[in-house]
Amino acid sequence: MRTIYFDQKPLIITAKKDNAILQTLNLPGTVLVNEFNLNAITDLLKGLQEDVKAGIIVGDEESTLHFIKSLFTVVPAAGGLVVTPEVISL
């Protein structure tokens, strides 16, 4: 299981649902993507920038993480998030 934070909102990437995941699903504003679906993951990431409070993706962790990384430009920084008007980079 991996967790990435977008503006203090967790995106949990996991291979299976466990008790912690089931508890998180009970929180208001939590969105679940139950399989590796590019459009659903992209929509979830957009939602985390708006009104979604937490996101959970259940599926292959490596493929999901690779896809999410492909949406961002890596910029060397001293830590934290680098934001430009056109690109948000980790």
C-alpha positions as CSV (number, residue, x, y, z in Angstrom):
1,M,0.0,0.0,0.0
2,R,1.2,3.5,-0.9
3,T,-0.2,6.9,0.0
4,I,0.4,10.1,-1.9
5,Y,-0.9,13.4,-0.5
6,F,-2.3,16.1,-2.7
7,D,-2.8,19.3,-0.7
8,Q,-3.1,17.1,2.5
9,K,-5.7,14.8,0.8
10,P,-4.6,11.2,0.7
11,L,-4.6,9.1,-2.4
12,I,-4.2,5.4,-1.3
13,I,-2.9,2.9,-3.8
14,T,-3.4,-0.7,-2.7
15,A,-3.6,-4.2,-4.2
16,K,-6.5,-5.2,-1.9
17,K,-9.1,-3.9,0.4
18,D,-8.3,-4.4,4.1
19,N,-9.9,-3.0,7.3
20,A,-8.0,0.3,7.1
21,I,-9.3,0.8,3.5
22,L,-12.8,-0.1,4.5
23,Q,-12.7,2.4,7.4
24,T,-11.4,5.1,5.0
25,L,-14.3,4.4,2.6
26,N,-16.7,5.5,5.4
27,L,-15.3,9.0,5.4
28,P,-17.4,11.6,3.5
29,G,-15.9,12.7,0.3
30,T,-13.9,9.5,-0.3
31,V,-13.8,8.1,-3.9
32,L,-13.0,4.5,-4.7
33,V,-11.5,3.3,-8.1
34,N,-11.9,-0.4,-8.0
35,E,-9.7,-1.3,-11.0
36,F,-6.9,0.1,-13.1
37,N,-8.9,2.5,-15.3
38,L,-7.0,5.4,-16.8
39,N,-10.0,7.7,-17.1
40,A,-11.3,6.9,-13.6
41,I,-7.8,7.6,-12.1
42,T,-7.5,10.8,-14.1
43,D,-10.9,11.9,-12.9
44,L,-10.0,11.0,-9.3
45,L,-6.8,13.1,-9.5
46,K,-8.8,16.1,-10.8
47,G,-11.3,15.5,-8.0
48,L,-8.6,15.7,-5.4
49,Q,-7.8,19.2,-6.6
50,E,-11.5,20.1,-6.0
51,D,-14.0,18.6,-3.6
52,V,-12.8,15.0,-3.1
53,K,-11.4,14.5,0.4
54,A,-9.6,11.2,-0.2
55,G,-9.1,8.7,-3.0
56,I,-8.5,5.0,-3.0
57,I,-7.3,3.0,-6.0
58,V,-7.5,-0.8,-5.7
59,G,-5.4,-2.6,-8.3
60,D,-1.9,-3.3,-9.4
61,E,0.2,-0.8,-7.3
62,E,3.2,-0.6,-9.7
63,S,1.1,0.1,-12.8
64,T,-1.0,2.6,-11.0
65,L,2.0,4.4,-9.6
66,H,3.7,4.4,-13.0
67,F,0.6,5.9,-14.7
68,I,0.3,8.6,-12.0
69,K,4.0,9.5,-12.3
70,S,3.6,9.8,-16.0
71,L,1.1,12.7,-15.5
72,F,3.7,14.8,-13.7
73,T,7.1,16.4,-14.5
74,V,9.8,15.6,-12.0
75,V,11.6,18.8,-10.9
76,P,14.5,18.7,-8.5
77,A,13.5,20.6,-5.3
78,A,14.3,20.8,-1.7
79,G,11.1,19.0,-0.9
80,G,7.4,19.7,-1.1
81,L,5.5,20.5,-4.2
82,V,6.5,22.7,-7.1
83,V,3.6,24.5,-8.7
84,T,3.7,26.5,-11.9
85,P,0.6,28.0,-13.7
86,E,0.8,25.3,-16.4
87,V,2.3,22.2,-14.5
88,I,2.1,20.8,-11.1
89,S,5.2,18.7,-10.4
90,L,6.3,16.4,-7.6
